Amino acid sequence: MDFPFISNDNPLYLASASVRRKRLLKQLRLPFRSLPGKIKEDLAGDEPSFVTLRLAEKKARSILPLPRPGWVLGADTVVVLDRAILGKPEGYDEAFSMLSLLSGREHRVITGFCVLDPLGRIARTESVETLVKFRGLSSQEVKAYIATEEPYGKAGGYAIQGIGAFMVEGITGSYTNVVGLPLSALIKALLEEGALRSFPLFQ
C-alpha cells in the first residue's frame, strides 16, 4: 500500500518532547510535529539495544490514535558502561557517581528508533551504537559540571552538545546518535520504507 510521503502537509509525528531530538529534526528541515507520549521507562531486563528498541516502540505506540494518519517516530537513548545501563541521574550523588564511573573510560551510547507507518504498523526498528571516550576528570571538574545542572535529565549524566563536550576525548560512530537521534540511519530508513520520496527536501 502506498502512503503519502512526509511533507509540510503530512509531517512526521515525533513521539517525544525532547528538545534535543526536535533540534536535530529541525536541523534537517524535516517537517514534523511533536506529540509527547507517556510511558514507564523500564530499563531492566534485556541486552541494552533491545531495551532501546522496546522503549522506542512503546513511545511510538503511546501517541496512537493520531489526529490524522501519518508516519510516527519513537526513539530512546541509553548510556552503557560495561553491561550496566546508566539512566538519568535524579540527584547530586547519583550524578557524581555516574560521571566518576565514566571518567577516563570508554562507554557505549545506544539509540533505538521505531518508525510506524500511517496504519500504525512497524515499518522499521533499528538500534545504532556509538563509542564515547571520556578523559580523566578531577573531582573538582565533576562537581563544577554538576553545578551547571546540565547533567540532570540526561542519560549518563552529560550532554555532548553542551558544556559536557569538555569531557569527551573522542567518539567512534555517529555524533548525532549521542545527542539523541542517529540522523544518517534515520533518513536512510525513511527513504527505504517509502516515508520520504527523496532527501533533502525542497521547501
BELNORKA-V722169 format. One record per residue. N is the residue number from 1. RES is the residue in one small letter. SS is DSSP state (a for helix, b for strand, c for the rest). PSI is psi in whole degrees, 0 to 359 (999 if undefined). OMEGA is omega in degrees with one decimal (999 if undefined). Layout:
# BELNORKA-V722169
[[N/RES/SS/PSI/OMEGA] [N/RES/SS/PSI/OMEGA]]
This chain:
# BELNORKA-V722169
[[1/m/c/135/178.6] [2/d/c/135/178.5] [3/f/c/158/176.3] [4/p/c/141/175.9] [5/f/c/156/173.5] [6/i/c/130/-178.6] [7/s/c/182/176.7] [8/n/c/326/179.3] [9/d/c/337/-179.8] [10/n/c/72/-175.2] [11/p/c/156/171.5] [12/l/b/138/174.9] [13/y/b/119/178.1] [14/l/b/115/-178.5] [15/a/c/64/-175.8] [16/s/c/150/172.4] [17/a/c/6/-175.3] [18/s/c/122/177.3] [19/v/a/321/-177.7] [20/r/a/316/179.9] [21/r/a/323/178.2] [22/k/a/321/178.2] [23/r/a/321/-179.4] [24/l/a/318/178.9] [25/l/a/323/176.3] [26/k/a/323/177.8] [27/q/a/323/179.1] [28/l/c/351/-173.3] [29/r/c/39/177.7] [30/l/c/120/-178.4] [31/p/c/128/179.2] [32/f/b/163/175.7] [33/r/b/129/-179.1] [34/s/b/123/176.1] [35/l/c/89/-176.8] [36/p/c/133/174.0] [37/g/c/162/179.9] [38/k/c/122/175.2] [39/i/c/164/173.3] [40/k/c/119/-177.0] [41/e/c/84/179.7] [42/d/c/112/-176.7] [43/l/c/0/-175.9] [44/a/c/160/170.5] [45/g/c/248/-167.6] [46/d/c/178/170.6] [47/e/c/143/-172.5] [48/p/a/319/-178.7] [49/s/a/324/177.6] [50/f/a/326/176.4] [51/v/a/314/-178.8] [52/t/a/321/179.7] [53/l/a/319/179.2] [54/r/a/314/-178.6] [55/l/a/324/178.3] [56/a/a/317/178.7] [57/e/a/318/179.2] [58/k/a/319/178.5] [59/k/a/315/-179.5] [60/a/a/316/-177.7] [61/r/a/339/-176.4] [62/s/a/342/-178.8] [63/i/c/3/176.1] [64/l/c/147/-3.2] [65/p/c/155/-177.6] [66/l/c/160/174.8] [67/p/c/323/173.0] [68/r/c/151/-175.2] [69/p/c/141/178.7] [70/g/c/173/177.5] [71/w/c/143/-176.2] [72/v/b/140/176.3] [73/l/b/126/171.4] [74/g/b/147/-178.8] [75/a/b/152/176.3] [76/d/b/137/-177.9] [77/t/b/135/176.0] [78/v/b/155/173.2] [79/v/b/131/-174.9] [80/v/b/123/175.6] [81/l/b/120/-169.1] [82/d/c/247/175.8] [83/r/c/7/-178.1] [84/a/b/132/176.8] [85/i/b/125/176.6] [86/l/b/116/-179.2] [87/g/c/211/-179.6] [88/k/b/123/-178.2] [89/p/c/138/-177.2] [90/e/c/353/179.4] [91/g/c/179/-176.0] [92/y/a/311/-175.7] [93/d/a/318/-179.6] [94/e/a/320/178.4] [95/a/a/317/-179.8] [96/f/a/317/180.0] [97/s/a/314/-179.2] [98/m/a/309/-176.4] [99/l/a/326/177.2] [100/s/a/323/176.9] [101/l/a/322/-177.7] [102/l/a/337/-176.5] [103/s/c/125/175.7] [104/g/c/11/-175.3] [105/r/c/165/176.0] [106/e/b/138/176.9] [107/h/b/170/179.8] [108/r/b/141/169.6] [109/v/b/122/-176.6] [110/i/b/126/173.2] [111/t/b/126/172.5] [112/g/b/139/174.9] [113/f/b/152/-179.6] [114/c/b/128/177.3] [115/v/b/124/175.0] [116/l/b/141/176.7] [117/d/c/173/-176.0] [118/p/c/349/173.9] [119/l/c/2/178.6] [120/g/c/13/179.0] [121/r/c/150/178.0] [122/i/b/121/175.1] [123/a/b/323/-178.9] [124/r/b/136/165.7] [125/t/b/140/-175.8] [126/e/b/147/173.9] [127/s/b/145/-178.4] [128/v/b/136/-176.7] [129/e/b/137/175.7] [130/t/b/138/175.6] [131/l/b/133/-179.2] [132/v/b/130/179.0] [133/k/b/124/175.0] [134/f/b/143/169.9] [135/r/c/165/177.2] [136/g/c/134/-177.5] [137/l/c/140/174.0] [138/s/c/161/177.6] [139/s/a/324/179.9] [140/q/a/320/178.1] [141/e/a/317/178.5] [142/v/a/314/179.9] [143/k/a/318/-179.8] [144/a/a/321/179.1] [145/y/a/318/178.4] [146/i/a/326/-179.8] [147/a/a/338/176.6] [148/t/c/345/-177.8] [149/e/c/5/178.5] [150/e/c/327/-177.1] [151/p/c/333/-174.7] [152/y/c/135/-179.5] [153/g/c/8/-179.2] [154/k/c/132/176.0] [155/a/b/130/-178.7] [156/g/c/353/176.3] [157/g/c/23/177.4] [158/y/c/161/177.8] [159/a/c/111/-177.3] [160/i/c/334/-178.5] [161/q/c/2/-178.5] [162/g/c/216/179.3] [163/i/a/329/-178.1] [164/g/a/347/178.7] [165/a/a/334/-176.9] [166/f/a/341/-177.9] [167/m/a/343/-171.6] [168/v/b/114/-179.7] [169/e/b/328/179.1] [170/g/b/161/175.9] [171/i/b/154/173.2] [172/t/b/112/-177.8] [173/g/c/200/-174.1] [174/s/c/124/175.4] [175/y/a/314/-176.8] [176/t/a/337/175.6] [177/n/a/322/179.4] [178/v/a/327/178.0] [179/v/a/326/178.1] [180/g/c/349/177.8] [181/l/c/124/176.4] [182/p/c/92/-169.0] [183/l/a/320/-179.5] [184/s/a/312/179.5] [185/a/a/322/-179.3] [186/l/a/311/-178.9] [187/i/a/319/176.7] [188/k/a/317/179.4] [189/a/a/317/-179.5] [190/l/a/323/177.2] [191/l/a/315/-176.9] [192/e/a/330/-178.7] [193/e/c/2/176.2] [194/g/c/15/177.3] [195/a/c/334/177.1] [196/l/c/138/174.6] [197/r/c/318/178.6] [198/s/c/172/178.7] [199/f/c/143/0.5] [200/p/c/160/179.0] [201/l/c/145/176.1] [202/f/c/121/-176.6] [203/q/c/999/999]]
